[in-house]
Amino acid sequence: MVWVSTRWKILLMLAPGLVAFTMFVVYPVIYSAVFSFTRFQGFGAPTWIGLDNYLALANDPFFWQSLQNTIVILVVSLAVLIPASFALALLLQRAIAGRGLLRALVFGPAIIAPILVGLIWVFILDPKIGLLNRALAAFGIPPAQWIGGDYLTPNSVSVVFIWSSIGFAMTIFYAGLQLLPGDVLEASALDGASGWQQIWHIKIPMMRETFAIVTILMITNIFKIFELVYMLTGGGPVHRSETLVSYMYFITFTNQQYGYGMALAVVITVLGAIVSAGYLIAARRKEATA
């Protein structure tokens, strides 16, 4: 047997991936960061303006509105999605008839393109033609401005995001449950532990890494929400339903303020990294003190 794990052979095997990662991830990030210090509208040479774009963001009410909407979506989605997907995984782990079909049905929305998810939910949430308001009207309940209004749109986007992501999160939790050592669960059952006690004191503590993975994936996906907002409201009215990414798209490609848009892109990247790192740090401290 020839041992190929020498340093240069490892580097040689990693080289294609590193080159692709550098070209399509590292370079665009650096390029965007540099462009965020310029004024550029798609023609002519960019003009170096220093921190002016970031100062303009700090005074931009639409930026703060989009940040507020993103935070609402983040909090609502995580508060519902994580426990609900874990509960579904626990339920579908049981020996129930048709659980394979049920897992496929729950996972189904995760394979639908986000732009189509948004289109589907337009016909449900639209204040004028939506099925939800029609169903409420049948019971004498006045219609609500689920999308396109001043207050409910972020919550509606959260519901749509949860619907489209719960199957993916459930699948990860289900795989994590399958990897739990059966002898530990059997021993706890012999010691008289109930099903709820096994969940709270054995399954959840042993799946901390799985919870961390799912949470980080959901955080990054929430900070990338664009298609749902684009299809549901287009960011309106007057940018009140924008998320950070949809507002960045408007600034960059509709208003053609590329430097300003890149500054917002940098802010989104930093915010996503801070939230993800903050969660990981908090989770590790909790694990260390447990």
N, C-alpha and C positions, 0 to 999 in steps of 0.2 A: 504493500500500500504506500502510495506517495502522498506525503503530507503537503497540501497546497497552501496551508495557512501561514505563509510568510508575508512579511509586511508589504513588499512590492506587489505580490500577487493579489493581496486584499485590496490595495489601492487600485490596481488594474481593473478588478471586478467592480469596484465602486465608482470608477471614473465615469461611465456613461450616465449613471444616475446623478452623480454630482454635477456633471456638465449640464444635464437637462434641468436640474433644480436651480442651478445658478442662472441659466438663461431665462427660465420662465417664472422664477420666483424672486431670487435675490436681486437680479438686475432691474426688473420692473419696480420693486420696492424702493431701491436706491434712486432710480430714475424719477419716480414719483416724489420722493422726499426732496430731491434737488429742485424739481419743477415747482414745488409748493412755495418756494421763495421767489417766484417770478410772476410776471404778468404776461399771459399769452392767450390769444384768442383764435389760434389755429392758423394764422398767417403772419408772415414777418418773423422777426427774431424775438425770442422771449426777452423781457426786460427784468433785470434783477431788482427786486423791491424789498428784500429782507423779510422781516416779520409782518409786513403789512397785511398779508392774507390771513394770518392767524389773529391779528388784532381786529380785522374786519369780522371774522367768525365770532369773536367774543361779543360783538355788538350786533350780530345778526339775529333778529327774533325768530326767524324761520329755522335757524340752526337749533336754537334752544327748544323750539316746538318739536322738531324732529327727534332731538335727544330725549325729551320727555316721553314722546310716543314710544321710542325704542325701549326706554326703561320700563314703561308700563307693560309692554309686550313681554319683556324679559322676566319681570317679576311674576306676572300672571301665568305665563307659559310654564316656567319652572315649578311654580307652586302646585300646578295641576298635573303637568306632564310626568314628572318624576314619580310621585306616588301612584298615579293612575296606571302608568306603564308597568311598574313593579307589581301592582295588584293584578293586572292582567296576566303577567308572566306566572304569578303564583296560581292563578285560577286555571290557566291553560296547561299547567304542569300536572294537574290532577287527572286521574283516569276517567275522563268524561267522554261520552260518545261524540265523535266528530271533531275532536280537538284539533286534528291536523287541518281540517277545513276551516275551523274557526281561526287558527293562527294565520292561515293564508288570507282570510278575509280582513283580519285586523292589519296585516302587513300590506295589504293591497294599496291603500292610499300613498304609501311611501314610494311606490314605483311610478306614480303619476307625476308628470312634469309639473313644477310649481305654477307655470303659466296656465296650465289646464285646471289645476286645483283652484286658482283664482277665478277662472271662467265658470267653473261649476258652482262656486259659492256666490257668484254674482246673482245667479238665478234664485238663490235661497235668501240672500240678505238684502238685495236691492229694495229700497223703501217703496218703490212704485210697483214693480213687477215681481218682487221676491215672494217665494212660497211661504216664508216665515210670517210675513205680515198678513198674507191671505189667510193662513191658518189661524192667526190671532183674531182676525176680523170675524171669522166664523164663530168665535166664542164671545164676540162683543168687546174685544180688547182693542184699544186704539193702536194704530201703527206706530212704530218707532223708527228713528233714523239710524239703523244699524251700521250703515257705512255712508261716508260722505258728510256726516254731521260734525258737531263740535266736540263730542265727548265719547261716543260709543265705538268709534272706528278702531282705536287701538285694541280694545277688548275683543272686538269682532275678528281682527287680524290674529289675535292670540288664539281664539277658538279655531280658526282655520289652520293655523300653524300646528296646534295640538292634534287636530284631526289628521293632518298629513304626516306627522312625525311620531305619533304614539306607537305605530306598528314597528318602526325601526328601533325605537328605544325598548319596546317590549321584547323584541328578538334578542337584543344584547343581554337583557336581564334573564331571559329564558336560558340562554347559553350559559350564563353565570350560575344559574341555579342547577343546571345539569352537571356542573363541575364540582359542586359541593360534595365533600366526602360522605358517603352514605353511612359509614360506621359511626360517625359523630352524631348524625341524626337518629340513628337506631339506638345508640347509647342514651341519648337524651330522652327518647321515648320510653325506654326501659326505666329510666329514673323518674318517670312520671311527668315529664314536660308536655304541656298541651301544644296544640298547633300554633296558637298565638305566641306562646313562650318561645317556641322554636324560631318563629319568624323574628321576634324582637331581640332575642338574646343569642341566636346562633346564625341565622341566615343573613340578616342585615349586617352584623359586625364582620362576618366573613366575606361579605361582598362589597366592602368599602371601595376597593379599587374599581369594581364594576360601576358603582354609583358615581365615582369620580369621572370615569370615562364617559358615561352617558351625559353627565352634567356639562362637561367641557364641550362635548360635541353639540349639545343643544345650545349652549351659549354662543359658540362660533356660528351656528346656523342662524340664530336669531339676529346676530349682528350683520348677517348677509341677506336679510329679508329684502327683496326687491320686487320680484314678480307678483307676489300676492298683493302688495300695495298698488302696483302698476295696473293690475287687472281690476281690483276692487274699487279703487277711487281715483287712480291716477295722481294721488297726492293731494287732491283737492278736498274741500274748497279752500282756495287761497293757502295752499301748503299746510293746512291744519292736520292732515292725516299722513304727512310724510314720515318715513323713517330716515335714519341717517344715510343709508345707501341710496334710497330713492331720491332724497334731496341732493346727494352728491351727483347722481345721474342727471338730474335737472340742471344743476349748475354747470356741469362739465359739458354735456352734449346738447342741451337745449339752449342754454345761455352762452355756450362756448367760452366760458371762463375757466380755462384749463388749469391755470395756476391755483385759482381759488378752489377748484374742485379737488386738486391734488392735496391741498392743505387739509381739506375735509377728509380725504382718504387716509391721510396720515393720522388724523385725530381718531378716526374709526379704528384703525389698526392698534393704536396705543390704548384706547379704551377697552377694546376686546382683550388685549393682552393683560391689562390691569385687572379686569374682572376675572379672567380665567386664572391668573396667578394668585389673586386674592382668595379665590375659592380653594385652590390647591393648598395654599399656606394654612388657611383656616381648617381644612380637612386634616392636614397632617398634624397640626397642633392638637386637634381634638383626639386624633388617634394616639398621639404621644401621651396625653393625659388620661386616656381611657384605661 
